[in-house]
Amino acid sequence: MPVAYPTFTAAREALLAGRTTARDLVSAHLTEIDERADLNALLLRLDESATAQATDIDRRLAAGEPVGPLAGMILALKDNMASRGDRTTCGSKMLENFVSVYDATVVERLRAADAVLIGKANMDEFAMGSSNENSAFGPAKHPLDPSRVPGGSSGGSAVAVAAHMAHTSLGSDTGGSIRTPAAFCGVVGLKPTYGRVSRYGLVAFASSFDQIGPFAHTARDAAAVLQVIAGADPMDATCAALPVPDYAAALTGDVRGLRVAVPKEYRPAGLNPAIDRALEQTLDRLRERGAVIVENLSLPNTEHSIATYYILTMAEASSNLARFDGVRYGHRTADQVERLGDLYIRSRTEGFGPEVKRRIMLGTYVLSAGYYDAYYRKAQQVRRLIRDDFDRIFEQADVLLTPTVPSTAFKLGEKTDDPLEMYLSDIYTTSANLAGIPGLSFPVGSDDGGLPIGLQLLGRPFDEATLLRVADALEMAS
């Protein structure tokens, strides 16, 4: 392995046993960041603050003082989450020089738990994309084949973990932005239930969809991060005031009697053969461990999920991004203008990339007079039907197993000229965001070309523990 302790679980054990130090862990990961700089995974390195954090952890350990539950964890942060005193660009020229004046709730909790933040990760601009090619600072690249995309929008976060630049990372998932890059890069990626993790300090794309979650090499490491960042937050009214389970205790390896279903809409006749084989092999592993495979279940409104998702998220994006006007903050044109309207137009034209402009314009269109009822209101009604489908299927199954994406990682530039084809790559992930349920992508081997394959687990609202338990059991089985 490129680093001596590639997982947090191993690093934590070695740190507490005195076989390594927090400073050594930071140093090893900074070396990997140097050596894999060509992947463009990080937009900001935090060498000095990371070393200072690690030095403080080592001092407390040497003095016999307690350390937090994430001491020994090296973590990268998607660059749409506020971290005090650091640039937070959202992968956009609009915020190229914006410095956060406070910590997002998740960052505050990570610091309190002694996770060491090592950098801020590349991403599609304002989290709008499925390939990380929409970043204003160049695309992150696939860790196994730099000619391919790592997935998006949290591509840099996935690459940072897969290339051993960090033990774990945080991403945000609006329609698959954690799960898609996790599948492409061969790591675990968890989108929690909407409301499980505070969004305070996350720059909004679509507020009723966005959710923060972890990337990791294992389900156990993902559980450790979720344990710290989950839970009610008075700064986020949409964050659920529900108890947070002991996720580590849920990792029993026991899936006996668990009802697992593959909805027929998620296994079409034309599914990629390598992904279909991986799906069947995973079902066999679950059967061998005592799970019950439930046949012939359906989510009939799945065919409407892409259209519904893009209508609603573009509408929310057009509202959320109206604040970036070149007056209060963000990029401001250097051109001399006489009218305020011209200042807005020029600043936003220069600051936003083409994909963000496309979504703002389409979102404004579906919210406009004469089209609101035909598009936005109808999409909200279909969203309810999609949630009802999941409520019904979870009466007969405990967890759903599906592909995460319809293919393995594609070539850079392969889909940039066809936005519709790019949008269709989200076919298996958007429904979870529409319904607000948790989803977890986990690696299950490779295709014939050696590219990672990921499968997805979907569960009942706030039942992340079951998804983590199943993923952990499958890791043990393989």
BAVEXMI-394941 format. One record per residue (C-alpha): chain; x, y, z; residue in one letter; residue number from 0. Coordinates in steps of 0.02 Angstrom, whole numbers, padded with zeros to 5 digits. Layout:
BEGIN
> mol east north up type seq
> A X Y Z a NUM;
...
This chain:
BEGIN
> mol east north up type seq
> A 00000 00000 00000 m 0;
> A 00060 00178 -00033 p 1;
> A 00036 00222 00150 v 2;
> A 00071 00110 00299 a 3;
> A -00105 00125 00369 y 4;
> A -00225 00151 00223 p 5;
> A -00384 00138 00328 t 6;
> A -00432 00242 00477 f 7;
> A -00467 00086 00580 t 8;
> A -00288 00026 00556 a 9;
> A -00214 00200 00584 a 10;
> A -00313 00226 00743 r 11;
> A -00258 00060 00815 e 12;
> A -00075 00096 00773 a 13;
> A -00085 00272 00844 l 14;
> A -00159 00217 01011 l 15;
> A -00033 00073 01022 a 16;
> A 00112 00193 00996 g 17;
> A 00168 00117 00830 r 18;
> A 00145 00281 00738 t 19;
> A 00111 00464 00773 t 20;
> A -00019 00583 00705 a 21;
> A 00121 00686 00627 r 22;
> A 00187 00531 00536 d 23;
> A 00011 00495 00471 l 24;
> A -00004 00673 00405 v 25;
> A 00169 00666 00328 s 26;
> A 00132 00503 00237 a 27;
> A -00028 00572 00162 h 28;
> A 00054 00736 00111 l 29;
> A 00184 00632 00018 t 30;
> A 00044 00544 -00077 e 31;
> A -00034 00713 -00118 i 32;
> A 00134 00770 -00189 d 33;
> A 00159 00611 -00290 e 34;
> A -00019 00610 -00362 r 35;
> A -00034 00796 -00394 a 36;
> A -00072 00756 -00577 d 37;
> A -00244 00694 -00522 l 38;
> A -00297 00871 -00473 n 39;
> A -00395 00802 -00326 a 40;
> A -00368 00947 -00205 l 41;
> A -00401 01131 -00237 l 42;
> A -00325 01183 -00071 l 43;
> A -00192 01099 00036 r 44;
> A -00193 01126 00223 l 45;
> A -00016 01067 00263 d 46;
> A 00019 01188 00405 e 47;
> A -00145 01173 00497 s 48;
> A -00147 00984 00474 a 49;
> A 00028 00969 00547 t 50;
> A -00022 01083 00692 a 51;
> A -00177 00977 00727 q 52;
> A -00072 00818 00723 a 53;
> A 00060 00893 00839 t 54;
> A -00074 00935 00967 d 55;
> A -00145 00758 00959 i 56;
> A 00029 00684 00987 d 57;
> A 00058 00801 01134 r 58;
> A -00104 00748 01218 r 59;
> A -00068 00564 01190 l 60;
> A 00107 00583 01264 a 61;
> A 00033 00671 01415 a 62;
> A -00097 00535 01441 g 63;
> A -00238 00654 01399 e 64;
> A -00394 00594 01306 p 65;
> A -00409 00615 01118 v 66;
> A -00564 00619 01009 g 67;
> A -00645 00468 00924 p 68;
> A -00571 00518 00755 l 69;
> A -00392 00550 00813 a 70;
> A -00282 00469 00681 g 71;
> A -00403 00506 00539 m 72;
> A -00339 00608 00392 i 73;
> A -00488 00686 00303 l 74;
> A -00519 00790 00147 a 75;
> A -00667 00908 00132 l 76;
> A -00768 00944 -00025 k 77;
> A -00741 01125 -00070 d 78;
> A -00923 01176 -00048 n 79;
> A -00914 01163 00143 m 80;
> A -00862 01312 00247 a 81;
> A -00701 01297 00346 s 82;
> A -00648 01450 00443 r 83;
> A -00503 01548 00368 g 84;
> A -00494 01440 00211 d 85;
> A -00548 01470 00032 r 86;
> A -00715 01391 -00012 t 87;
> A -00730 01402 -00201 t 88;
> A -00866 01275 -00246 c 89;
> A -00758 01239 -00398 g 90;
> A -00811 01407 -00472 s 91;
> A -00728 01568 -00526 k 92;
> A -00876 01654 -00443 m 93;
> A -00801 01609 -00272 l 94;
> A -00618 01593 -00324 e 95;
> A -00558 01710 -00186 n 96;
> A -00695 01685 -00056 f 97;
> A -00631 01645 00119 v 98;
> A -00750 01567 00246 s 99;
> A -00774 01659 00409 v 100;
> A -00849 01510 00503 y 101;
> A -00849 01320 00507 d 102;
> A -00991 01216 00438 a 103;
> A -01072 01110 00574 t 104;
> A -00993 00952 00504 v 105;
> A -00821 01033 00507 v 106;
> A -00847 01094 00685 e 107;
> A -00892 00917 00739 r 108;
> A -00746 00839 00646 l 109;
> A -00622 00958 00726 r 110;
> A -00697 00922 00898 a 111;
> A -00673 00735 00865 a 112;
> A -00489 00764 00817 d 113;
> A -00503 00722 00632 a 114;
> A -00360 00807 00539 v 115;
> A -00418 00908 00389 l 116;
> A -00286 00893 00254 i 117;
> A -00363 00986 00108 g 118;
> A -00517 01040 00011 k 119;
> A -00566 00933 -00136 a 120;
> A -00604 00971 -00317 n 121;
> A -00785 00964 -00376 m 122;
> A -00903 01006 -00517 d 123;
> A -00947 01191 -00507 e 124;
> A -01078 01218 -00371 f 125;
> A -01097 01027 -00368 a 126;
> A -01179 01027 -00540 m 127;
> A -01112 00879 -00636 g 128;
> A -01082 00692 -00639 s 129;
> A -00901 00686 -00698 s 130;
> A -00803 00827 -00611 n 131;
> A -00769 00902 -00784 e 132;
> A -00868 01060 -00740 n 133;
> A -00740 01123 -00614 s 134;
> A -00673 01295 -00657 a 135;
> A -00502 01233 -00600 f 136;
> A -00490 01083 -00715 g 137;
> A -00558 00908 -00689 p 138;
> A -00503 00787 -00557 a 139;
> A -00442 00628 -00640 k 140;
> A -00473 00444 -00609 h 141;
> A -00341 00369 -00493 p 142;
> A -00318 00211 -00598 l 143;
> A -00330 00291 -00771 d 144;
> A -00304 00480 -00779 p 145;
> A -00382 00484 -00953 s 146;
> A -00550 00446 -00870 r 147;
> A -00669 00541 -00757 v 148;
> A -00681 00501 -00571 p 149;
> A -00868 00541 -00568 g 150;
> A -00950 00694 -00493 g 151;
> A -00990 00807 -00422 s 152;
> A -00883 00751 -00273 s 153;
> A -00746 00683 -00386 g 154;
> A -00599 00756 -00292 g 155;
> A -00663 00685 -00127 s 156;
> A -00672 00510 -00202 a 157;
> A -00501 00523 -00283 v 158;
> A -00422 00585 -00121 a 159;
> A -00477 00424 -00034 v 160;
> A -00445 00304 -00179 a 161;
> A -00269 00375 -00207 a 162;
> A -00227 00371 -00019 h 163;
> A -00217 00559 00001 m 164;
> A -00336 00542 00147 a 165;
> A -00415 00401 00248 h 166;
> A -00588 00474 00221 t 167;
> A -00672 00626 00146 s 168;
> A -00837 00718 00145 l 169;
> A -00942 00746 -00009 g 170;
> A -01115 00811 -00042 s 171;
> A -01249 00714 -00136 d 172;
> A -01393 00800 -00226 t 173;
> A -01430 00665 -00353 g 174;
> A -01286 00542 -00341 g 175;
> A -01137 00656 -00313 s 176;
> A -01064 00544 -00177 i 177;
> A -01118 00375 -00243 r 178;
> A -01067 00398 -00426 t 179;
> A -00884 00444 -00391 p 180;
> A -00876 00310 -00256 a 181;
> A -00928 00181 -00387 a 182;
> A -00809 00246 -00520 f 183;
> A -00660 00254 -00401 c 184;
> A -00690 00092 -00305 g 185;
> A -00725 00160 -00130 v 186;
> A -00872 00166 -00010 v 187;
> A -00985 00319 -00024 g 188;
> A -01135 00351 00088 l 189;
> A -01277 00474 00059 k 190;
> A -01371 00482 00225 p 191;
> A -01557 00513 00240 t 192;
> A -01607 00693 00206 y 193;
> A -01603 00774 00378 g 194;
> A -01481 00652 00459 r 195;
> A -01332 00770 00439 v 196;
> A -01336 00960 00457 s 197;
> A -01320 01063 00299 r 198;
> A -01268 01220 00393 y 199;
> A -01112 01285 00306 g 200;
> A -01142 01184 00147 l 201;
> A -01160 01300 -00003 v 202;
> A -01333 01257 -00070 a 203;
> A -01367 01185 -00243 f 204;
> A -01543 01115 -00216 a 205;
> A -01592 01135 -00034 s 206;
> A -01723 00997 -00024 s 207;
> A -01602 00871 -00101 f 208;
> A -01426 00911 -00038 d 209;
> A -01351 00797 00093 q 210;
> A -01173 00779 00162 i 211;
> A -01095 00608 00180 g 212;
> A -00929 00514 00193 p 213;
> A -00811 00424 00074 f 214;
> A -00701 00286 00147 a 215;
> A -00612 00125 00103 h 216;
> A -00726 00023 00215 t 217;
> A -00901 00028 00287 a 218;
> A -00825 00033 00461 r 219;
> A -00728 00192 00423 d 220;
> A -00883 00271 00344 a 221;
> A -00981 00227 00501 a 222;
> A -00850 00313 00610 a 223;
> A -00869 00476 00512 v 224;
> A -01059 00468 00509 l 225;
> A -01062 00438 00698 q 226;
> A -00979 00607 00724 v 227;
> A -01066 00715 00593 i 228;
> A -01245 00650 00614 a 229;
> A -01375 00722 00730 g 230;
> A -01485 00872 00763 a 231;
> A -01420 01048 00737 d 232;
> A -01510 01207 00792 p 233;
> A -01427 01297 00645 m 234;
> A -01520 01187 00519 d 235;
> A -01709 01176 00536 a 236;
> A -01716 01030 00413 t 237;
> A -01599 00924 00519 c 238;
> A -01700 00789 00608 a 239;
> A -01702 00786 00798 a 240;
> A -01685 00597 00806 l 241;
> A -01565 00490 00908 p 242;
> A -01407 00437 00817 v 243;
> A -01380 00248 00826 p 244;
> A -01215 00167 00870 d 245;
> A -01160 00129 00693 y 246;
> A -01006 00030 00742 a 247;
> A -01112 -00084 00850 a 248;
> A -01223 -00119 00699 a 249;
> A -01078 -00196 00603 l 250;
> A -01112 -00373 00661 t 251;
> A -01081 -00460 00496 g 252;
> A -01250 -00546 00519 d 253;
> A -01376 -00527 00377 v 254;
> A -01476 -00685 00414 r 255;
> A -01660 -00659 00376 g 256;
> A -01631 -00488 00298 l 257;
> A -01748 -00463 00149 r 258;
> A -01654 -00399 -00004 v 259;
> A -01737 -00350 -00168 a 260;
> A -01678 -00292 -00339 v 261;
> A -01818 -00185 -00411 p 262;
> A -01850 -00241 -00589 k 263;
> A -01830 -00063 -00655 e 264;
> A -01650 -00063 -00592 y 265;
> A -01601 -00220 -00688 r 266;
> A -01653 -00186 -00868 p 267;
> A -01615 -00306 -01010 a 268;
> A -01478 -00192 -01078 g 269;
> A -01382 -00175 -00915 l 270;
> A -01192 -00174 -00934 n 271;
> A -01143 -00361 -00929 p 272;
> A -01000 -00336 -00804 a 273;
> A -01115 -00241 -00686 i 274;
> A -01252 -00371 -00707 d 275;
> A -01128 -00511 -00663 r 276;
> A -01070 -00414 -00510 a 277;
> A -01252 -00393 -00457 l 278;
> A -01287 -00579 -00472 e 279;
> A -01127 -00627 -00379 q 280;
> A -01171 -00507 -00239 t 281;
> A -01345 -00583 -00224 l 282;
> A -01262 -00755 -00211 d 283;
> A -01149 -00694 -00070 r 284;
> A -01299 -00626 00023 l 285;
> A -01393 -00790 00002 r 286;
> A -01243 -00886 00067 e 287;
> A -01244 -00777 00223 r 288;
> A -01428 -00808 00255 g 289;
> A -01513 -00659 00175 a 290;
> A -01681 -00685 00090 v 291;
> A -01690 -00625 -00090 i 292;
> A -01864 -00556 -00130 v 293;
> A -01910 -00570 -00314 e 294;
> A -02022 -00469 -00431 n 295;
> A -02036 -00306 -00336 l 296;
> A -02060 -00144 -00430 s 297;
> A -02037 00044 -00416 l 298;
> A -02153 00093 -00559 p 299;
> A -02119 00281 -00559 n 300;
> A -01931 00259 -00580 t 301;
> A -01946 00303 -00765 e 302;
> A -01996 00480 -00715 h 303;
> A -01856 00508 -00592 s 304;
> A -01729 00593 -00707 i 305;
> A -01854 00719 -00776 a 306;
> A -01927 00753 -00604 t 307;
> A -01756 00772 -00525 y 308;
> A -01688 00895 -00653 y 309;
> A -01845 01003 -00656 i 310;
> A -01845 01021 -00467 l 311;
> A -01658 01041 -00438 t 312;
> A -01639 01167 -00578 m 313;
> A -01782 01268 -00505 a 314;
> A -01701 01267 -00332 e 315;
> A -01531 01309 -00408 a 316;
> A -01600 01462 -00497 s 317;
> A -01663 01524 -00330 s 318;
> A -01511 01479 -00225 n 319;
> A -01382 01550 -00345 l 320;
> A -01471 01717 -00364 a 321;
> A -01369 01776 -00214 r 322;
> A -01208 01774 -00316 f 323;
> A -01229 01943 -00397 d 324;
> A -01057 02024 -00389 g 325;
> A -01115 02150 -00259 v 326;
> A -01118 02067 -00088 r 327;
> A -00986 01936 -00122 y 328;
> A -00919 01829 -00262 g 329;
> A -00841 01878 -00427 h 330;
> A -00869 02058 -00483 r 331;
> A -00832 02114 -00660 t 332;
> A -00688 02235 -00683 a 333;
> A -00780 02317 -00828 d 334;
> A -00852 02490 -00803 q 335;
> A -01042 02483 -00806 v 336;
> A -01172 02618 -00783 e 337;
> A -01323 02513 -00734 r 338;
> A -01342 02389 -00591 l 339;
> A -01422 02263 -00707 g 340;
> A -01268 02266 -00819 d 341;
> A -01158 02235 -00666 l 342;
> A -01259 02080 -00624 y 343;
> A -01256 02015 -00802 i 344;
> A -01070 02038 -00830 r 345;
> A -01018 01972 -00658 s 346;
> A -01125 01816 -00674 r 347;
> A -01075 01788 -00856 t 348;
> A -00891 01792 -00808 e 349;
> A -00910 01700 -00643 g 350;
> A -01021 01552 -00688 f 351;
> A -00974 01410 -00805 g 352;
> A -01085 01342 -00945 p 353;
> A -01168 01201 -00847 e 354;
> A -01216 01316 -00703 v 355;
> A -01286 01443 -00826 k 356;
> A -01386 01306 -00913 r 357;
> A -01465 01249 -00750 r 358;
> A -01503 01425 -00689 i 359;
> A -01590 01468 -00853 m 360;
> A -01690 01306 -00860 l 361;
> A -01737 01324 -00676 g 362;
> A -01796 01502 -00702 t 363;
> A -01899 01443 -00851 y 364;
> A -01992 01307 -00756 v 365;
> A -02033 01430 -00616 l 366;
> A -02094 01566 -00733 s 367;
> A -02275 01621 -00754 a 368;
> A -02368 01505 -00871 g 369;
> A -02248 01358 -00846 y 370;
> A -02247 01335 -00657 y 371;
> A -02400 01222 -00654 d 372;
> A -02349 01123 -00807 a 373;
> A -02174 01085 -00745 y 374;
> A -02131 01126 -00564 y 375;
> A -02298 01084 -00483 r 376;
> A -02315 00924 -00585 k 377;
> A -02137 00871 -00539 a 378;
> A -02176 00896 -00354 q 379;
> A -02327 00782 -00373 q 380;
> A -02222 00648 -00458 v 381;
> A -02092 00665 -00320 r 382;
> A -02227 00614 -00197 r 383;
> A -02270 00462 -00303 l 384;
> A -02087 00409 -00306 i 385;
> A -02079 00420 -00116 r 386;
> A -02241 00319 -00105 d 387;
> A -02162 00184 -00215 d 388;
> A -02018 00167 -00091 f 389;
> A -02136 00163 00059 d 390;
> A -02229 00017 -00021 r 391;
> A -02076 -00082 -00073 i 392;
> A -01999 -00066 00102 f 393;
> A -02152 -00157 00171 e 394;
> A -02088 -00312 00079 q 395;
> A -01900 -00285 00083 a 396;
> A -01775 -00218 00210 d 397;
> A -01646 -00158 00085 v 398;
> A -01634 -00137 -00103 l 399;
> A -01482 -00187 -00207 l 400;
> A -01455 -00096 -00372 t 401;
> A -01319 -00037 -00489 p 402;
> A -01247 00131 -00437 t 403;
> A -01214 00191 -00614 v 404;
> A -01250 00113 -00785 p 405;
> A -01065 00101 -00833 s 406;
> A -00890 00107 -00765 t 407;
> A -00787 00268 -00777 a 408;
> A -00794 00345 -00951 f 409;
> A -00662 00446 -01043 k 410;
> A -00634 00631 -01009 l 411;
> A -00731 00730 -01138 g 412;
> A -00836 00581 -01193 e 413;
> A -01003 00655 -01138 k 414;
> A -00971 00841 -01120 t 415;
> A -01051 00882 -01288 d 416;
> A -01212 00791 -01244 d 417;
> A -01287 00855 -01079 p 418;
> A -01436 00737 -01092 l 419;
> A -01323 00583 -01100 e 420;
> A -01228 00650 -00949 m 421;
> A -01392 00676 -00854 y 422;
> A -01446 00498 -00892 l 423;
> A -01293 00431 -00802 s 424;
> A -01388 00476 -00642 d 425;
> A -01530 00356 -00682 i 426;
> A -01501 00243 -00530 y 427;
> A -01457 00375 -00401 t 428;
> A -01581 00519 -00415 t 429;
> A -01731 00424 -00345 s 430;
> A -01651 00412 -00173 a 431;
> A -01634 00602 -00165 n 432;
> A -01811 00628 -00227 l 433;
> A -01875 00512 -00089 a 434;
> A -01751 00572 00042 g 435;
> A -01693 00395 00084 i 436;
> A -01513 00338 00120 p 437;
> A -01403 00260 -00013 g 438;
> A -01231 00179 -00004 l 439;
> A -01116 00132 -00148 s 440;
> A -00985 -00002 -00115 f 441;
> A -00852 -00081 -00228 p 442;
> A -00879 -00257 -00296 v 443;
> A -00729 -00290 -00407 g 444;
> A -00685 -00231 -00582 s 445;
> A -00740 -00244 -00762 d 446;
> A -00636 -00328 -00898 d 447;
> A -00531 -00170 -00915 g 448;
> A -00489 -00163 -00730 g 449;
> A -00604 -00016 -00690 l 450;
> A -00699 -00025 -00525 p 451;
> A -00882 -00076 -00517 i 452;
> A -00995 -00009 -00381 g 453;
> A -01164 -00070 -00322 l 454;
> A -01290 00028 -00222 q 455;
> A -01391 -00012 -00066 l 456;
> A -01550 00087 -00031 l 457;
> A -01638 00083 00137 g 458;
> A -01781 00151 00239 r 459;
> A -01769 00331 00301 p 460;
> A -01642 00349 00442 f 461;
> A -01589 00166 00428 d 462;
> A -01409 00197 00377 e 463;
> A -01359 00065 00504 a 464;
> A -01431 -00075 00398 t 465;
> A -01343 -00015 00240 l 466;
> A -01178 -00007 00333 l 467;
> A -01208 -00180 00407 r 468;
> A -01241 -00258 00237 v 469;
> A -01091 -00173 00157 a 470;
> A -00980 -00229 00302 d 471;
> A -01044 -00408 00288 a 472;
> A -01005 -00410 00102 l 473;
> A -00830 -00344 00136 e 474;
> A -00804 -00490 00255 m 475;
> A -00873 -00612 00125 a 476;
> A -00751 -00552 -00008 s 477;
